[in-house]
Amino acid sequence: MAKKKNSDFDVNTQEIILNAAYILLSERGYSSVSTREIAATAGVALSQLNYYYKTKEKLFLSVINEVIKKIVEELKEVFSTEKSRRENFAAMIDYFKGKIAHDPEIFKLLIDFMAQSMWNKEIKIYIYGMMREINFLVQTYIIKTSPNQKNYKGVPVIYVAEIVIYGVLGLSLHFILGKGDVSKLSTDYLTGILFDPSEELL
């Protein structure tokens, strides 16, 4: 068996700490978790955690970065140029429905971080970056009919995309708060709100 390098142990320890932080943050929220609790859950000394992440905020920012990368990369896989704009919108809705049903923790974290971004400049930068990337995807695959299109019915496509994104996120929050069974949410009905039968935006 090959001997592991120190860098291998470093990566493994960092992943364990990040995973512990992810679990605790999704259970209790940003303001209710300490680095001491994260270290205990990860099974490492507090000094080890501080060696890798220096401060509580740096650790939380690392968690945010991982959550955002995961969401953006998964959405990139959801959208396709082979689908119609309406089909891409339906795929986006189904993606969020699946996450709410099977991985609600990631949305609890996202909503918590979005709230924290109102007071924390560094978190705000991460959240803005994520929203820009998702906005670009929605513009490209759901709103625009051509690559160079700047407006839809006189409204900048960036704003139309924001309405779509925040509509879906707001609906997700509704179900995260336990206000209904997401499996009963009709994708066809929701796509009909944005698109007419000919697949034109309303």
N, C-alpha and C positions, 0 to 999 in steps of 0.2 A: 504493500500500500504506500503510495507516494506521500511524503510528508507535506503537510499544508504550510503555505507561506503565511507570514503574519497578516498580509493583506487579505487572505482568505478568511481568517478569523475576524478581521476588522469588518469586512462586508457582512459576515454572518451576524455579528453582534449588533451592527447598525440596523439590520433588517429586523432582528428580534425586538430591539428597542422601538423601532418605528411601528411594528405590528402591535406591540403592547400599548403604545400611545394611541393608535387608531382605535383599538378596542375600547379603551377607557374614555376617549373623547366622544365616541359615538354613543356610549352608555350614559355619560354624565355631562358632557359639554365642556367647552373651552375653559370657562371660569371656575369649574369645580374640580379640576384635576391638577395634581402637583407632580413635579418631576420625581419626588420621592416615591409616590405611588406607582408611577410608570416604571421606575427602576425595580421596585419590588415585584411588579407583575412580570417584567422581563427577566427577572432572576439575575440581575446584575447589580453591582455596587453603584451607589449614587455618583461616586467619583468617576466610574466608567462612563455613565451617561453624560456627565459634564465634560468628559474628555472629548467625546464625539460631537456634542451639540452645544457646548459652552453655556447656553442660556435656555430657559424654558421656551422663550419665543422662537429661537432658532429651531428647536425640535418641532414645535407646532407648525412652523413654516415649511419644514420638510414634509410633514404629514399632508399639509394643504397641497404642496407641489405634487405629491404622489396621487392624491385624490383627483386633482385637476387633470393630470396626465392620463389617468385611467379613463375618466369620462370623455375627454377629447378624443383619445385614440379609439375608444369603442364607438363613438359617434361617427368617426371617419370610416369605420368598417360598416356602419349601418347605411350610410348614404352611397348612392351609386349613379353614375351617368346612364346606366342601362334602365333605370327606373324613371317613371314620369315624376313630375314635381309632386303630384298628389300622392303617389306611392312612396316617395321619400318622406313626405310629411307623416303618412301613416306609419312608416318604419320608425320615425322619431318618436311618435306617440307610443308605439309598442315597446320601444327601448325603455322609455321612462316607466311604463306600466310594469315591465319586467323587473326593473330595478326596485320599484316600490314593493312588489310582491316578494322578491327573493333576496334583495340586498338593500334594505331600507337604511342601514347604517350609513352608507355612503351619502345618502341624501340628508340625513340628519346632520352629518358633519358639514356638508356643503351649505345648508341653511344656517347653521351656527356660524360658520366662517363668514358668510355674507353679512350677517348681523354684526359680527366683530369688525368687519371692514369699515364700518361707519366711524370707528374710533381709532383703528390701527392702520397707519399708512402703508406698512409693508404688506399686510394682509390684503388691503385694498388693491395694491399693485397686482398681486396674484389673481384676485377675483376679476379685475378689469381685463387682465391678460386672457383668462379663460373665456370671458364673455365675448371678447374680440374674436377669438378663434371659433367659437360656436356661431357667432353672428355671421362670420365669413362662410361657414358651412351652410347655414340656413339660406343666406343670400344665393349662394352658388347652386344649391340643389333643390330649393323649394320656391324661392321668390323670382329669381331672374329667368327671363326667356332667352337672353343672350349674354355673353361674357361682359360686354361693355355697357350693359344697361345700368343707368344711374338712378332712375326714378320708376315708381310704379303709380300710375294715376296721379302724377304730380308730387308724390311723396318720395323722398330719398329711400332707396331700398334698404339702407342700413336701419332706418326707423321701422320699416315694415317688418324686418327680421327681428328687431327687438320686441315688437308686439307679440310675434309668434313665440319667441323664446320665453318671455315673461308670462305669457298665457299658459304655456305648458308647465313652467316651474310653479306658477301659482296653483294650478290644478294638482300638481304633485304634492304641494304642501297641504292641500285640502285632505288628501288621502293619508299622508304621513301623520296628520293629526287625528286620524281615526274617524274621519267624517264620511265613511262609506267603504264599500268593497271595490277595490280597483279592478277586479276581474269582471265586474259588471259594467265597466265603462266601455262604451262602444267606440271603437276606432273609426268605423265607417261614419258614425254620427259626427264625430269631431272633425274628421277631414271634410265633411259636408259643410261645416261652418266656415271654412276658409276657401274651399273650392266648389264650383258649380259642377254639374254632371259632365260637362265638356272638359273638365280639369283646368278651367281658367280661374284665377284668383278672383274672388268676389269684390 
